Amino acid sequence: MQRELKQTATIPFWRDERVLKILGQIIFALLVLFVGALIYQNMRTGLAKQGISLSYSFLGNISGFDLAETSIPYDRNSAYWQAFLAGLLNTLKVGVVGIIFATILGAILGIARLSTNFIINRLATFYLELFRNLSLLVFLIFWYLGVFLKLPRVKDAILWPGDIILTNRGVGIPWGIPTASFPTFRLILLLGLILAVIVFLAFRAYSQRTGRAPLTLLWSFLAFVLVALVGWFILPVKPLTLDLAFVKGLNLAGGKILTPEFMALTSGLVLYTAAFIGEVVRAGIQSVSKGQVEASRALGLNGFQTLRLIVFPQALRVIIPPLTSQYLNLVKNSSLAIAVGYPDVFYVSNTIQNQTGRAVEMISLVMLTYLLISLLTSVLMNWYNQRIKLVER
Amino acid sequence: MASVEPVLPPMSERSNILRWARKNLFGSWYDAILTILGAWIAYWALSGLLTWVFTVAEWKVIVVNMRLLMIGQYPLEQAWRLWVWLALLVFLSGNSLAIWGRGSRYAIALLLLPVVLAFVFPFGDEPRKWLVILTVTGLAGWGIGRTSPEVLKRSVIAGWVISLPIIILLTRGLSESETGFLPDVRTNLWGGLLLTFLLTVVGIMFSFPIGVLLALGRRSELPIIRWFSVGYIELVRGVPLISILFMMSLMLPLFLPDGWTVDRVIRAMVAITLFSAAYLAENVRGGLQAIPKGQYEAAEALGLSGAQTMIFIILPQALRLIIPILVGQFIAVFKDTSLVAIVGLLDLLGMGKTVLAQPEFLGLQREVYVFISLIFWVLSYGMSYLSQQLEARLGVGIR
């Protein structure tokens, strides 16, 4: 009797949930591995037929093509990996400049969207609706072909206040040129940075000790500016001389010449991403309940203090995660550079791949690069997010 | 006894406007500066735009190439097939508007749009005829929908579901021979807005189930399934769409066994589907996380199996919660399809490039790209507007 009952109570293994789960996973894993192996095998045979084997050693070969703009020394006698690196730096350049300006414009738009001023409010709404529903690629191509390349020729250049020259060969802006005393000035700036950090730490310690909330960042920044200004004026030779862009024959010279490709890509990305950041900022500010503002006013804080100590820190918590994904979007969207001919990492890789026929290697390299950039950005933003997160019980 | 205060006369209209302006435009000195600055920007932008649209721009390039931009090289004698499925869609839209739409005035305005378009813009006779037919079918659908909304609900939903295969079938054709019924139209002839539309619809339709499966996989307690889902989602979300499109168009032929070929349009569809599935998975995961644990426990207490719990209890609630986000994702897919122009497909954007290569229309980039942008804008904005209406109707987010 006892034995019989025990027998009926045991579940056969093909109906035992624990066994099934493990078995199912093993089958799934085998399936994935099998498909992966199949693809790999097909790829090997396919490549072998073309007479190439999978290898990255070609990256050391001489590239033989020029790039329109690079941040590192590069010419047609450099190696492929140097071309790739130059492209990567161009991507990072667009990414960093784009993120800075998109954040500023986005914050302005988000605040303007909540303004009680009717016209400002409507303008911001219109801007957000306009850009959020555009196709970025179509806009970028329009922006490049229809605006930046349609600027007047160099001899009829448009002059904007602030010595900015607009032509279809690029935009010239004033730029500082380092002089003999620049290395010393750099050291002074470093000193200023150290001082700023010290001021920051001191104020934070003071804030934690007393519970007051001094304008820590502002004072640190002022400390840095003060050191920089003192350095600027005590040095016998000014560390930077202002160099204005000017028209020279059929070209621009002097100052800093920004190519139409760079301008179109960066400003297009900024205008587009700012609309999304604007929405993020608006949602963040609106997420702080009105009671918080009223309570802080009741405690006697003035408008600025309310904004700085109550609204802003709480809004920031809501803003940071979606802001991160907008930053990532901007960097990933910068790969559309290929449509406007700006030599970013994707464009350069495509050129290399066209020349060498190494599609698998180059595409995997590009994907890996973007993955690393995405990973780094999200690690950085997650670290920041952790710091400002609400500390709960 | 206190004397009764004399009743003040009502404020005049004029003083209301003044008060409004005082409050909303000139509240303080910086408000006034902002108002003047804003008004100046608005005037400058608007006048510049209007001057360009009505005096400078040469819209002939659009008028002449309308067919290319809309359907590409699709054979003209077969174009009726596209109009037929468009009529089907309009009919279903009319039905849906009658059943779910709130303001019937808007519905009629929307359905009358084809006729308005037909007579405002210089179309040929054939498209005009079809646009009128579209309006008639739309109004018919609306009328039928009005008669018995409750009965028709299910059949309308079924109609939407089977419309995709019908669209593909009509566009693609049935018979191999030139003379047979519905002759084959190869995908290399698909182009313009038609291709953009098909890429979008196929991308959305196929990425949706994959996205739901990935989301469930990511929340699964089985480690191998979870790792696979997480790996896939993060990998795809970490790289730009254009790199996946290139991978598909350059590497897919390598991945497949010898002798297998996949045509370029299908490759692009696969790339868009795989890309959008990862993003959808994250959206669906958000919805799943919002469902309280009690729902799972209650389902289990009622004796439902794991799969039943998911299909009948959890997913319906989770998906309902994220309708607005899903629509946003679909709009993103629609806007992203323009990237296929970079890998050489002739979608709306690719067609625009082709049009600009015609010698008589050199240098008209502004007109062509503004027109293309306008199409993308109107359709995206329309989708998001409709979704807002739907949200309000279904009471999503309001409990």
Interface residues (C-beta under 8 A of the other chain):
Chain A: K21 G24 Q25 I26 F28 A29 V32 I39 N42 M43 T45 G46 L47 S115 T116 N117 F118 I119 I120 L123 E129 L130 R132 N133 L134 S135 L136 L137 V138 F139 I141 F142 L145 G146 L149 K150 K332 N333 S335 L336 I338 A339 F346 N350 Q353 A359 V360 I363 V366 M367 Y370 L371 S374 L375
Chain B: K23 N24 L25 G27 D31 L34 T35 G38 A39 I41 A42 L222 P223 I224 I225 F228 L235 R237 G238 V239 P240 L241 I242 S243 F246 M247 L250 M251 P253 L254 F255 L256 P257 D258 I331 K335 D336 S338 L339 A341 I342 L349 G352 Q365 R366 Y369 V370 I372 S373 F376 W377 S380 Y381 S384
